[in-house]
């Protein structure tokens, strides 16, 4: 890993995929989530469209998005959505 961001983002991405697998369909849901992120990263964010990733703080300095603070923000937002969805489901189940 080139920076602390890589370690943090790898752990957060593992948590997102783990919660996705627990709540939505096992290993296939996690595999689909990873494939979807890889497609998004290469087709929309990276070299796949018409631009190359310019190094900077928000884009990260490594060869991929795992070293970017932007990826951390996206992962935290995703974990928040998953947590809110689980909380709403638990509340619905109690009623």
C-alpha positions in Angstrom: 0.0 0.0 0.0 1.3 3.4 -0.9 -0.5 5.3 1.9 -2.8 5.1 4.9 -5.7 5.9 2.6 -5.2 2.5 0.9 -5.5 0.6 4.1 -8.5 2.6 5.4 -10.3 2.3 2.1 -9.6 -1.4 1.7 -11.0 -2.0 5.2 -14.1 0.2 4.5 -14.7 -1.5 1.1 -14.5 -4.9 2.8 -17.1 -3.7 5.3 -19.4 -2.5 2.5 -19.1 -5.8 0.6 -19.5 -7.8 3.9 -22.7 -6.0 4.8 -23.9 -6.3 1.2 -23.3 -10.1 1.3 -25.0 -10.4 4.7 -28.1 -8.5 3.8 -28.7 -9.1 0.1 -27.6 -12.4 -1.2 -24.4 -13.9 -0.1 -21.2 -14.0 -2.0 -22.8 -13.2 -5.3 -24.0 -9.8 -4.0 -20.5 -9.0 -2.9 -19.0 -10.1 -6.2 -21.6 -8.1 -8.1 -20.9 -5.0 -5.9 -17.1 -5.4 -6.6 -17.7 -5.8 -10.3 -20.0 -2.8 -10.4 -17.4 -0.6 -8.6 -14.6 -1.8 -10.9 -16.7 -1.0 -13.9 -17.6 2.4 -12.5 -14.0 3.1 -11.7 -12.6 2.2 -15.1 -15.5 3.5 -17.2 -16.6 6.7 -15.6 -13.8 7.8 -13.2 -10.6 6.7 -14.8 -9.0 6.3 -18.2 -12.0 4.5 -19.7 -13.8 7.7 -20.7 -11.7 10.6 -22.1 -9.5 11.7 -19.2 -6.8 10.4 -17.0 -6.8 10.7 -13.3 -5.0 13.8 -12.3 -2.9 13.3 -9.1 -4.0 15.5 -6.2 -5.3 15.2 -2.7 -8.9 14.3 -3.5 -8.0 12.0 -6.4 -5.2 10.3 -4.5 -1.6 9.9 -5.6 -1.6 6.1 -6.3 -2.5 4.3 -9.5 -6.1 3.6 -8.4 -8.9 5.2 -6.4 -8.1 3.2 -3.3 -5.7 5.9 -2.2 -8.2 8.8 -2.6 -10.0 10.5 0.2 -12.9 10.9 -2.2 -13.3 7.1 -2.2 -13.4 7.3 1.7 -16.3 9.7 1.5 -18.1 7.5 -1.0 -17.6 4.4 1.3 -18.7 6.2 4.4 -21.8 7.5 2.6 -22.5 3.9 1.4 -22.1 2.5 4.9 -24.5 5.1 6.2 -27.1 4.1 3.6 -26.7 0.5 4.5 -26.9 1.3 8.2 -30.0 3.4 7.7 -31.6 0.7 5.6 -30.9 -1.9 8.3 -32.3 0.4 11.0 -35.5 1.0 9.1 -35.9 -2.7 8.4 -35.3 -3.5 12.1 -37.9 -0.9 13.1 -40.4 -2.3 10.6 -39.8 -5.8 11.9 -40.5 -4.7 15.5 -43.9 -3.3 14.6 
